Amino acid sequence: MEEHKSNRRVLTGIVVSDKCDKTIVVRVETLVKHPLVKKYIRRRKKFMAHDPMNECGMGDKVQIIEHRPLSARKRWHLVKIMEKAK
């Protein structure tokens, strides 16, 4: 399979919900440097992503990519499951 370069964002996070059909909720953590204190702060954000085969479970580490809008809140697509939950 050939991968071509794109300018779509790719994020890595943990699945926190898989209750909806063909949809997962992924929590992505990023480190941001505080402008005054100069310490790193952990920021968390949740993204809804399309999982067409319903193969993800809670606790899985996954990679998601930006995609066209699929619903009112779903704009991401599952790329791969990096690590399954125990």
N, C-alpha and C positions, 0 to 999 in steps of 0.2 A: 504494500500500500504506500502510495506516495503522499508525503505531507507537504503542502505548500504554505509559504509564509503568509500570515495574515496579521492585521493589526487589532484583532479582537483580544480582549483581556482573558487570561486564563488564571483561575484562582483555585487554591487548594483548601479544603476544609473538612469538617466532621459533620456527618448526617445526624441531625437532631430530631427529625420526624420523617416518617415514611407512610403516614396514615392515608394520605390522598392517593387516588389511583393515578399512576404514571407521573407522580410528582414527589420530589423530596425537598426538604428544607435543610440547607447547608449553612453551618455557622463558620464564618471565616474570621480568623484573628490576624490583625496586623499590628506591627510595632511602630509607634509614632513618637518622635522625640519632642518632649515638652520644650516650648520656646524659652521659658524663663529658668526652669529648674534643671534643664538639660538631661533629665532622666527619660528612659523609654517607658511609654505607657502602652498597655495592651488594649487595643480597640477591637470590638466584636461587632459583626454585622451578619444578619441572616438573609440568605438568598433562596428563592424558590427556583428549582431546576427541573427540567424535563428528564424523566427516567423511563424511556419507552418500553423497556422489558420488565419493569418492576423488579430489578435485580439487587437494588441497594437495601440495606437494613440499617437500623439505628446503630450509631457508633462507627460506621465505616468511614475510612478516610478516602475522599474522592477528589477528583479534579473536574472543574466545570469551566465552560467557555461561554462567552457572550453569544447571544443568538437573537433572532428576530422575536418580537413579542408573540407568545403563544396563548396568553390569557392576560387578564388585567394586571397580575403581579408576577407572571412567569416570563423572564427574559434570559434565562440561562439554560444550558444543555449539558447533560452529563457526558464527559469525555471518557473517563475510565475510573475504575475502582482501584485505588492504590494499595489499600490494606483492608481486609475484612475484619469486623469486630469479633472478639473472642466469644 
